[in-house]
Amino acid sequence: GSNVKIGSGTTFPGFSLPKGLADDIQKIIDEFGYWPSLGAFIREAALEKLRREKPGKVVPEPILTLEP
């Protein structure tokens, strides 16, 4: 994948998703209104997956937290 340059020179790896999956995620974002963007949803989902698959591995907490 390619890297995407954001703002003051910070780069992030680019990624692609099948359109149907991106559309389904966008519906969830629209329904709950919790995540500010598709990227924020993907980032949080990836962190959650890493924590589950690699318990004890130090992974930063999500930028946003869901409060009941």
C-alpha positions as CSV (number, residue, x, y, z in Angstrom):
1,G,0.0,0.0,0.0
2,S,0.9,3.6,-0.3
3,N,1.4,6.1,2.5
4,V,-0.9,9.1,2.9
5,K,0.6,12.4,4.1
6,I,-1.5,14.3,6.6
7,G,-1.1,17.9,7.8
8,S,2.4,18.7,9.0
9,G,4.1,15.8,7.3
10,T,2.8,12.9,9.4
11,T,2.3,9.9,7.2
12,F,-0.1,6.9,7.6
13,P,-0.2,3.8,5.5
14,G,-3.0,3.9,3.0
15,F,-5.5,1.0,2.7
16,S,-8.4,-0.1,0.5
17,L,-11.7,-1.7,1.3
18,P,-14.3,-3.3,-0.9
19,K,-17.0,-0.7,-1.6
20,G,-19.7,-2.8,-0.1
21,L,-17.8,-3.1,3.2
22,A,-17.1,0.6,3.3
23,D,-20.8,1.3,2.6
24,D,-21.8,-1.1,5.4
25,I,-19.4,0.6,7.8
26,Q,-20.7,4.1,6.8
27,K,-24.2,3.0,7.6
28,I,-23.1,2.0,11.1
29,I,-21.3,5.3,11.5
30,D,-24.4,7.2,10.4
31,E,-26.7,5.2,12.6
32,F,-24.7,5.6,15.8
33,G,-23.1,9.0,15.1
34,Y,-20.1,8.0,17.2
35,W,-17.1,7.8,14.9
36,P,-16.2,11.0,13.1
37,S,-15.0,9.2,10.0
38,L,-14.5,5.9,8.2
39,G,-10.8,6.1,9.1
40,A,-11.6,6.5,12.8
41,F,-13.8,3.4,12.8
42,I,-11.2,1.4,11.0
43,R,-8.5,2.5,13.4
44,E,-10.6,1.6,16.5
45,A,-11.6,-1.7,15.0
46,A,-7.9,-2.6,14.3
47,L,-6.8,-1.7,17.8
48,E,-9.6,-3.8,19.3
49,K,-8.6,-6.7,17.1
50,L,-4.9,-6.4,18.1
51,R,-5.9,-6.3,21.8
52,R,-8.0,-9.4,21.4
53,E,-5.4,-11.4,19.4
54,K,-2.3,-10.2,21.3
55,P,-3.4,-9.8,24.9
56,G,-0.7,-8.0,27.0
57,K,0.7,-6.3,24.0
58,V,1.0,-2.6,24.5
59,V,-1.3,-0.9,22.1
60,P,-2.4,2.7,22.6
61,E,-6.0,3.3,23.8
62,P,-8.5,4.5,21.2
63,I,-8.6,8.2,20.6
64,L,-12.4,8.1,21.4
65,T,-14.1,5.9,24.0
66,L,-17.6,4.8,24.0
67,E,-19.6,5.7,27.1
68,P,-22.8,3.9,27.8
